[in-house]
Amino acid sequence: MNSTEAGFTSIEICAGAGGQAIGLHRAGFRHLALIEIDPHAAKTLKMNVERQKGWEWERAHCDVLPPTDVKDFSPANDLKKSGELLTRNGLDLLAGGVPCPPFSHAGKQLGKDDERDLFPRMLELVEELGPRAVMIENVRGIMDPKFSDYRDWIVARLQGGTYRGEDGAKVSDPGLGYKVCHWGVLEASDFGVPQLRPRAILVAIRDDVLKDLKYEWPTATHEEPVSVVEALGPSMLERYGKYFEGTHAEVARAKYEAWLEMATKRREELKGKGGGIAPTLVGGSKKHGGADLGPSRAKAAWKLLGISGLGVANDVKLCKERETEDRDLFGPGGPMLTVQQAAIIQGFPSDWEFEGGKTAQYRQVGNAFPPPVATAVGKSIIEVLRAARERDAPQR
């Protein structure tokens, strides 16, 4: 691939800390733009695009926008690096994990009445940019029966059809010329993510691209889930290992062994029934205080894995500097997770860095879309795009 040949391009809104961007990049997409409103997450995206190996194309061509409300995003004005490529080649994929609180079981489920609902803006951008494919990710809650009318509206907007309006009357929409190929739930643990994290994903492909082709929904890559003890084993050993000699040696070894035994026992108890994976990580909201591992039910599930859910630990270096071992590692409820360990639970690569203080970093991780799931969906879309490209190529 030369410096101007992107292969398949994408623009992502509500990009967060980059979970979906990483996954789509691994699938073969090259990003023309990443749009995110949170200042810390926007810095995370910028920092990693500038530093990550394999992201050289993005360094040259991707507009990583400063914190931007997607409602204010103007492709014509905001795309400085990528505007020409977009005009010349069009866009292969418009993707976005639009905010989940309007549909989350943890919230009030206000749906379209929630000011944070960005489905309408996503559909405006579909109309404006005309991408060959669309991918929208959200929480499983959007598939609940109470949102069936709203789902009907989204489908009708994309592919044409009828939906029930505000007054209950049937409304027809000619659509935007897409086929909604699938709208279903994928479980992250089926793709090697050591966590219970179901996500609802919509995939639509433009009619003139799809034509006679068939879209195939991703299938699980892992028969047995990756357990927490497998995923966190090396990082727990690194954290406790810093204290295996010296003042804390005895307690460090005892606490490490206790965690290992408990997490291993949980994996064995649930063999064939979930394999000792983590409960769903939550990022929380800015309205609440410091980060922890979620509501009491989630904390209870973490406790069975030998982990305290009462807070987030300092990283290895800071723990030693600030002498927070008693809180972070040696507490009666077991070790707390570091931000880096929470990122492992979400399927982030170990070299992906997060900007901001500990709470801001944890929120970015907790709200992320697991990269391995995004990779699976991205690959399923690229298969169709590639086949369409080959089908439509001029015959020599």
Secondary structure as the mmCIF struct_conf table of DSSP 4:
data_model
#
loop_
_struct_conf.conf_type_id
_struct_conf.id
_struct_conf.beg_label_comp_id
_struct_conf.beg_label_asym_id
_struct_conf.beg_label_seq_id
_struct_conf.end_label_comp_id
_struct_conf.end_label_asym_id
_struct_conf.end_label_seq_id
TURN_TY1_P TURN_TY1_P1 SER A 3 THR A 4
BEND BEND1 GLY A 7 GLY A 7
STRN STRN1 PHE A 8 ILE A 13
BEND BEND2 CYS A 14 CYS A 14
TURN_TY1_P TURN_TY1_P2 GLY A 16 ALA A 17
BEND BEND3 GLY A 18 GLY A 18
HELX_RH_AL_P HELX_RH_AL_P1 GLY A 19 ALA A 27
TURN_TY1_P TURN_TY1_P3 GLY A 28 GLY A 28
STRN STRN2 PHE A 29 LEU A 34
HELX_RH_AL_P HELX_RH_AL_P2 PRO A 39 ARG A 51
TURN_TY1_P TURN_TY1_P4 LYS A 53 GLY A 54
HELX_RH_AL_P HELX_RH_AL_P3 GLU A 56 HIS A 61
STRN STRN3 ASP A 63 VAL A 64
BEND BEND4 PRO A 66 PRO A 67
HELX_RH_3T_P HELX_RH_3T_P1 VAL A 70 ASP A 72
HELX_RH_AL_P HELX_RH_AL_P4 PRO A 75 ASP A 78
BEND BEND5 LYS A 80 SER A 82
HELX_RH_AL_P HELX_RH_AL_P5 GLY A 83 ASN A 89
BEND BEND6 ASP A 92 ASP A 92
STRN STRN4 LEU A 93 GLY A 96
HELX_RH_3T_P HELX_RH_3T_P2 PRO A 101 PHE A 103
TURN_TY1_P TURN_TY1_P5 HIS A 105 ALA A 106
BEND BEND7 GLY A 107 GLY A 107
HELX_RH_3T_P HELX_RH_3T_P3 GLY A 111 ASP A 113
BEND BEND8 ASP A 114 ASP A 114
TURN_TY1_P TURN_TY1_P6 GLU A 115 ARG A 116
HELX_RH_AL_P HELX_RH_AL_P6 PHE A 119 LEU A 129
BEND BEND9 ARG A 132 ARG A 132
STRN STRN5 ALA A 133 VAL A 139
HELX_RH_3T_P HELX_RH_3T_P4 ARG A 140 MET A 143
BEND BEND10 ASP A 144 ASP A 144
HELX_RH_3T_P HELX_RH_3T_P5 PRO A 145 PHE A 147
HELX_RH_AL_P HELX_RH_AL_P7 SER A 148 GLN A 159
STRN STRN6 GLY A 161 ARG A 164
TURN_TY1_P TURN_TY1_P7 GLU A 166 ASP A 167
BEND BEND11 GLY A 168 GLY A 168
STRN STRN7 LYS A 170 ASP A 173
BEND BEND12 GLY A 177 GLY A 177
STRN STRN8 TYR A 178 GLU A 187
HELX_RH_3T_P HELX_RH_3T_P6 ALA A 188 PHE A 191
TURN_TY1_P TURN_TY1_P8 GLY A 192 GLY A 192
BEND BEND13 PRO A 194 PRO A 194
STRN STRN9 GLN A 195 GLN A 195
STRN STRN10 PRO A 198 ARG A 206
HELX_RH_AL_P HELX_RH_AL_P8 ASP A 207 LEU A 210
TURN_TY1_P TURN_TY1_P9 LYS A 211 ASP A 212
BEND BEND14 THR A 221 THR A 221
BEND BEND15 GLU A 223 GLU A 224
HELX_LH_PP_P HELX_LH_PP_P1 PRO A 225 SER A 227
HELX_RH_AL_P HELX_RH_AL_P9 VAL A 228 GLY A 241
TURN_TY1_P TURN_TY1_P10 LYS A 242 TYR A 243
BEND BEND16 PHE A 244 GLY A 246
TURN_TY1_P TURN_TY1_P11 THR A 247 HIS A 248
HELX_RH_AL_P HELX_RH_AL_P10 ALA A 249 GLU A 269
TURN_TY1_P TURN_TY1_P12 LEU A 270 GLY A 276
HELX_LH_PP_P HELX_LH_PP_P2 ILE A 277 ILE A 277
STRN STRN11 ALA A 278 ALA A 278
HELX_LH_PP_P HELX_LH_PP_P3 PRO A 279 LEU A 281
TURN_TY1_P TURN_TY1_P13 LYS A 286 LYS A 287
BEND BEND17 HIS A 288 HIS A 288
BEND BEND18 GLY A 290 GLY A 290
BEND BEND19 LEU A 293 LEU A 293
BEND BEND20 PRO A 295 PRO A 295
HELX_RH_AL_P HELX_RH_AL_P11 SER A 296 LEU A 304
TURN_TY1_P TURN_TY1_P14 LEU A 305 GLY A 306
STRN STRN12 SER A 308 ALA A 313
HELX_LH_PP_P HELX_LH_PP_P4 ASN A 314 ASP A 315
HELX_RH_AL_P HELX_RH_AL_P12 VAL A 316 ARG A 322
TURN_TY1_P TURN_TY1_P15 GLU A 323 GLU A 323
HELX_RH_AL_P HELX_RH_AL_P13 GLU A 325 ASP A 328
TURN_TY1_P TURN_TY1_P16 LEU A 329 LEU A 329
BEND BEND21 PHE A 330 GLY A 331
TURN_TY1_P TURN_TY1_P17 PRO A 332 GLY A 333
HELX_LH_PP_P HELX_LH_PP_P5 PRO A 335 PRO A 335
STRN STRN13 MET A 336 THR A 338
HELX_RH_AL_P HELX_RH_AL_P14 VAL A 339 GLN A 346
TURN_TY1_P TURN_TY1_P18 GLY A 347 GLY A 347
TURN_TY1_P TURN_TY1_P19 SER A 350 ASP A 351
BEND BEND22 GLY A 356 GLY A 357
HELX_RH_AL_P HELX_RH_AL_P15 LYS A 358 GLY A 366
TURN_TY1_P TURN_TY1_P20 ASN A 367 ASN A 367
HELX_LH_PP_P HELX_LH_PP_P6 ALA A 368 PRO A 370
HELX_RH_AL_P HELX_RH_AL_P16 PRO A 371 ASP A 392
BEND BEND23 ALA A 393 ALA A 393
HELX_LH_PP_P HELX_LH_PP_P7 PRO A 394 GLN A 395
#
